[in-house]
Amino acid sequence: MSLYAELHRHLGGSVVPRILWRYFHRSDSELAQRFPKYPEFEEFYTRPRNTLDEYLELHTLVESTQTAETLPYFIYRLIRGAYIFENLAYLELRYTPYLRTSEHLSQPERIDQMATIVDIVGKASRVPEYPIVTSQILCMHSRLPYEVNRAIVDLAAQKKEYVCAVDMAGGDAQISERLDEFVQLYKDARSLGVKTTGHLYETPSGCYPELLPHLMRIGHGIQIPLQYPELLPQLAQQNQCLEVCPTTYLKTGTLEDMRQLKLVFDRCFEAGVDIAICTDNAGLHNVRLPFEYENLLTLDIIDFEQLQACQEAAFRHAFAWPYSQRPASLLTGLLHPASTNVLAASS
């Protein structure tokens, strides 16, 4: 049993289609009527989209079901699958807490409720029988007002027991009009001791060099080696890691063929820039982390030595991994029931 670290997975996109469809039929009559048969729902849920914005609309389908009451249901199944089917030792879950609050509340009341959501996710992620070290990344959102995004940064600083970093999600084209605002939010996060990552350089329209100095990791970032390789030495010097999610770029129409990623890996390895291979939305894609590895190997995008380097980079750049490395001796501890309380406390 190998042990892996997953650094880029969205809470909404983590729900596998079968579990989501069953939830509809147990708890949501309207969505059950919309999707009466599972094969049709799986085809709708997992098919490629034409653009990133079209792809992101799918998240609203899941976000509407992930409430304070239902989050433990979804998270238990997420952790169980990640442990049994993906051999994860470490998992960072990212999401926008505001979008899990009650829609009938006012904006100030929803901001207040975000702390409860973070507590619920944190407690639900600690499953004794599946001892994965977990932490949360709270996502600011390019379509949410400044007051909400500022509250997300402050909440991350207040909830370090459960939260390891902040991110910026949403459509990347919307950032341009508010670039100064997001630069300042990232500066504020760093001043509060909060670690940072961000969806950046994923698509040609999402390239904002002004944000790069404020990020410790870069969510996706594939356009840097593809279109702006002159930035790679800067990333290497600053020890910034790319969170590359191979299947995503086919689902969003960003790339036509996964083989286009070979240039990404080749240029990053040559420049000394670390890459962590991630799933992004394992449920939405119906592709778990080991299959991302297998696809890259099968298509000769990377070799086994490079795969191992990426796997080690994921642990090295993990924001809340409680060990300096991934020691072989940890394997026995993770599989032994006595390790549960130790790892749960570490998360």
VOZA-438288 format. One line per 10 residues: number of its first residue (from 0); their letters; for each residue x, y, z of C-alpha. Coordinates in Angstrom, 2 decimals. Layout:
! VOZA-438288
NUM> a> X:Y:Z; ...
***
This chain:
! VOZA-438288
0> mslyaelhrh> 0.00:0.00:0.00; 1.57:3.26:-1.14; 0.66:6.45:0.68; -0.08:9.66:-1.17; -0.70:13.33:-0.44; -3.46:15.27:-2.20; -2.97:19.05:-2.18; -5.71:20.28:-4.51; -9.18:18.85:-4.04; -12.42:20.79:-3.86
10> lggsvvpril> -15.01:19.72:-1.33; -17.81:20.19:-3.86; -16.06:18.31:-6.65; -15.06:15.47:-4.31; -18.51:13.87:-4.25; -18.49:10.89:-6.61; -21.51:10.75:-8.93; -23.05:7.60:-7.44; -23.11:9.05:-3.91; -24.51:12.36:-5.11
20> wryfhrsdse> -27.23:10.67:-7.15; -28.20:8.47:-4.19; -28.40:11.56:-2.00; -30.79:13.17:-4.49; -33.07:10.14:-4.37; -32.99:9.92:-0.59; -33.27:13.58:0.31; -34.05:15.88:-2.64; -37.20:15.08:-4.60; -36.69:17.93:-7.09
30> laqrfpkype> -33.22:16.79:-8.13; -34.33:13.15:-8.05; -37.02:13.98:-10.61; -34.49:15.88:-12.71; -32.14:12.87:-12.72; -34.33:9.74:-12.42; -31.73:7.27:-13.76; -28.11:7.01:-12.71; -26.39:6.41:-16.11; -27.86:9.62:-17.50
40> feefytrprn> -26.80:11.56:-14.41; -23.23:10.22:-14.53; -22.93:11.19:-18.20; -24.22:14.70:-17.44; -22.06:15.15:-14.34; -18.74:13.90:-15.71; -18.77:14.94:-19.38; -16.27:17.55:-20.59; -17.33:21.19:-20.78; -16.32:23.77:-23.36
50> tldeylelht> -14.94:26.42:-21.00; -13.78:26.85:-17.42; -16.82:29.02:-16.61; -19.21:26.37:-17.90; -17.35:23.75:-15.89; -17.55:25.84:-12.70; -21.33:26.02:-12.96; -21.42:22.33:-12.00; -20.10:23.25:-8.56; -23.32:25.10:-7.79
60> lvestqtaet> -25.22:21.81:-8.11; -23.21:20.27:-5.28; -22.78:23.41:-3.18; -26.54:23.72:-2.84; -26.65:20.28:-1.19; -23.68:20.79:1.16; -25.26:22.48:4.15; -24.42:22.46:7.84; -26.76:19.47:8.20; -25.50:17.40:5.26
70> lpyfiyrlir> -21.75:18.09:5.27; -20.92:15.23:7.70; -22.75:12.80:5.38; -20.69:13.81:2.36; -17.37:14.17:4.16; -17.53:10.73:5.80; -17.93:9.12:2.39; -15.21:11.30:0.93; -12.69:10.29:3.63; -13.68:6.64:3.40
80> gayifenlay> -13.12:6.56:-0.36; -9.88:8.51:-0.16; -8.45:6.06:2.38; -9.70:2.78:0.89; -9.46:3.48:-2.84; -6.72:6.12:-3.07; -4.35:5.25:-0.21; -4.20:8.87:0.90; -2.17:9.68:4.00; -2.78:13.42:3.69
90> lelrytpylr> -5.61:15.48:2.24; -6.20:19.21:1.94; -9.85:20.02:1.24; -10.63:23.42:-0.23; -13.97:25.16:-0.45; -15.69:28.52:0.00; -17.38:28.40:3.43; -19.77:31.24:2.57; -21.36:29.08:-0.13; -22.25:26.43:2.50
100> tsehlsqper> -24.14:28.89:4.73; -27.92:29.35:4.77; -29.07:31.43:1.81; -32.04:32.91:3.68; -29.70:34.72:6.09; -28.34:38.22:5.58; -24.74:38.67:4.44; -23.47:39.51:7.97; -25.31:36.49:9.38; -23.85:34.23:6.69
110> idqmativdi> -20.38:35.56:7.44; -20.91:34.69:11.11; -22.10:31.20:10.18; -18.89:30.45:8.26; -17.08:29.62:11.52; -19.65:26.92:12.24; -19.15:25.46:8.77; -15.37:25.28:9.30; -15.89:23.49:12.63; -18.31:21.01:11.07
120> vgkasrvpey> -15.92:20.19:8.21; -13.00:19.90:10.61; -14.74:17.52:12.99; -16.34:15.45:10.24; -12.94:14.96:8.56; -11.57:13.16:11.60; -12.80:9.63:11.03; -11.16:7.16:13.47; -11.39:4.15:11.17; -9.83:6.06:8.25
130> pivtsqilcm> -6.85:7.92:9.78; -5.99:10.48:7.12; -4.26:13.71:8.17; -6.58:16.44:6.90; -6.70:20.21:6.78; -8.84:22.86:5.10; -8.04:25.56:2.58; -10.62:28.34:2.62; -11.34:29.78:-0.80; -11.96:33.40:-1.46
140> hsrlpyevnr> -14.10:33.75:-4.57; -13.76:36.05:-7.55; -17.53:36.63:-7.58; -18.01:37.33:-3.87; -17.85:40.86:-2.44; -14.75:42.15:-0.69; -16.39:41.98:2.76; -16.95:38.24:2.41; -13.47:37.52:1.07; -11.91:39.59:3.85
150> aivdlaaqkk> -13.92:37.61:6.41; -12.63:34.37:4.87; -9.03:35.50:5.35; -9.73:36.50:8.95; -11.48:33.19:9.61; -8.49:31.25:8.29; -6.27:33.10:10.77; -8.69:32.36:13.62; -9.24:28.65:12.85; -5.70:27.33:12.44
160> eyvcavdmag> -6.70:24.16:14.28; -8.60:23.20:11.12; -7.37:25.59:8.39; -3.93:25.60:6.78; -4.27:28.20:4.00; -6.41:30.45:1.83; -7.05:30.16:-1.88; -8.79:32.18:-4.56; -11.36:30.30:-6.64; -14.05:31.19:-9.16
170> gdaqiserld> -13.67:32.24:-12.77; -10.23:33.64:-13.48; -11.41:36.25:-16.01; -13.24:38.15:-13.24; -10.03:38.83:-11.31; -8.72:41.55:-13.61; -11.19:44.21:-12.46; -10.37:43.51:-8.78; -6.69:42.66:-9.02; -5.51:45.24:-6.47
180> efvqlykdar> -8.12:43.98:-4.04; -6.92:40.39:-4.23; -3.26:41.41:-4.00; -4.06:43.20:-0.75; -6.07:40.26:0.61; -3.13:37.95:-0.01; -0.77:40.42:1.65; -3.10:40.54:4.64; -3.23:36.75:4.80; 0.56:36.47:4.84
190> slgvkttghl> 0.78:39.17:7.54; -1.61:37.08:9.67; 0.58:33.99:9.28; -1.83:32.28:6.87; -0.33:30.22:4.06; -1.42:30.90:0.50; -2.24:29.26:-2.78; -4.43:30.43:-5.63; -6.02:29.42:-8.91; -3.68:31.15:-11.31
200> yetpsgcype> -2.23:30.62:-14.80; -4.72:27.79:-15.37; -6.10:29.27:-18.59; -4.69:31.94:-20.92; -7.14:34.45:-19.40; -6.02:33.75:-15.84; -2.42:34.97:-15.95; -1.77:37.65:-13.32; 1.95:38.07:-12.48; 1.05:40.64:-9.80
210> llphlmrigh> -0.31:37.83:-7.62; 2.63:35.44:-7.97; 4.86:36.97:-5.25; 2.15:36.42:-2.64; 1.56:32.71:-3.28; 3.41:29.84:-1.64; 1.89:27.35:-4.10; 0.14:27.92:-7.42; -3.14:26.21:-8.18; -2.64:24.71:-11.66
220> giqiplqype> -0.14:27.22:-13.09; 0.29:25.26:-16.33; 0.32:28.37:-18.51; 3.63:29.39:-16.90; 5.70:26.58:-18.47; 3.51:26.59:-21.59; 3.39:30.33:-22.32; 5.70:32.12:-19.87; 8.68:29.79:-19.24; 10.83:32.84:-18.42
230> llpqlaqqnq> 9.00:32.91:-15.04; 10.16:29.41:-14.05; 13.52:30.46:-12.52; 11.61:32.89:-10.29; 9.29:30.11:-9.14; 12.23:27.82:-8.43; 14.00:30.51:-6.43; 10.87:31.16:-4.36; 10.25:27.40:-3.89; 6.75:27.67:-5.34
240> clevcpttyl> 5.06:24.40:-6.25; 2.55:23.92:-9.07; -0.61:21.97:-8.23; -1.17:20.26:-11.58; -4.53:18.52:-12.06; -4.28:16.63:-15.38; -7.88:15.57:-16.01; -9.21:19.05:-15.27; -7.69:20.56:-18.39; -9.56:18.11:-20.61
250> ktgtledmrq> -12.84:18.68:-18.75; -12.58:22.46:-19.04; -11.45:22.56:-22.66; -8.15:24.17:-21.64; -6.16:21.41:-23.36; -7.18:19.15:-26.23; -4.88:16.29:-25.29; -3.30:15.37:-21.97; -0.02:14.80:-23.80; 0.31:18.59:-23.99
260> lklvfdrcfe> 1.28:18.40:-20.31; 4.60:16.77:-21.22; 6.02:20.20:-21.96; 4.77:21.39:-18.57; 6.57:18.60:-16.71; 9.70:18.74:-18.86; 10.20:22.48:-18.44; 9.44:22.40:-14.71; 11.86:19.55:-14.04; 14.53:21.32:-16.09
270> agvdiaictd> 14.03:24.57:-14.16; 13.85:22.89:-10.74; 10.18:23.77:-10.15; 8.27:21.21:-8.08; 4.96:19.76:-9.25; 2.36:18.05:-7.07; -0.03:15.91:-9.10; -3.60:16.41:-7.89; -7.19:15.57:-8.83; -8.94:18.96:-8.34
280> naglhnvrlp> -12.42:17.39:-8.51; -12.05:13.63:-8.21; -15.80:13.01:-8.00; -16.75:15.37:-10.78; -14.16:13.71:-13.03; -14.77:10.19:-11.72; -10.96:9.88:-11.67; -9.12:9.21:-8.42; -5.50:10.17:-7.71; -3.84:6.81:-8.59
290> feyenlltld> -5.49:6.99:-12.01; -4.09:10.47:-12.58; -0.68:8.90:-11.96; -1.42:5.97:-14.26; -2.66:8.19:-17.09; 0.50:10.31:-17.01; 2.68:7.20:-17.08; 0.68:5.43:-19.79; 0.85:8.46:-22.08; 4.63:8.79:-21.49
300> iidfeqlqac> 4.17:12.28:-20.10; 6.38:11.37:-17.12; 8.40:8.34:-16.10; 8.38:6.47:-12.79; 11.29:8.44:-11.39; 9.54:11.72:-12.16; 6.31:10.38:-10.67; 8.11:9.59:-7.43; 9.60:13.09:-7.42; 6.12:14.59:-7.76
310> qeaafrhafa> 4.76:12.36:-5.00; 7.54:13.44:-2.66; 7.02:17.09:-3.62; 3.39:16.81:-2.56; 4.42:15.89:1.00; 7.20:18.46:1.03; 4.85:21.29:0.05; 1.88:20.14:2.14; 0.77:23.01:4.35; -0.14:20.89:7.38
320> wpysqrpasl> 1.78:17.61:7.07; 3.15:17.08:10.59; 6.34:15.32:9.51; 9.44:16.55:7.72; 9.16:13.82:5.10; 7.24:10.69:4.21; 9.17:8.01:6.13; 8.64:4.37:5.26; 8.06:3.66:8.95; 4.90:5.76:8.81
330> ltgllhpast> 3.20:3.06:6.76; 2.92:0.67:9.68; 1.64:3.38:11.97; -1.03:4.54:9.56; -2.39:1.03:9.12; -2.41:0.24:12.82; -5.54:1.16:14.82; -3.41:2.63:17.60; -2.30:5.39:15.23; -5.79:6.84:14.88
340> nvlaass> -5.71:9.23:17.80; -2.19:10.39:17.01; -2.99:11.29:13.42; -6.37:12.75:14.27; -4.69:15.03:16.78; -2.06:15.97:14.23; -4.73:17.07:11.75
***
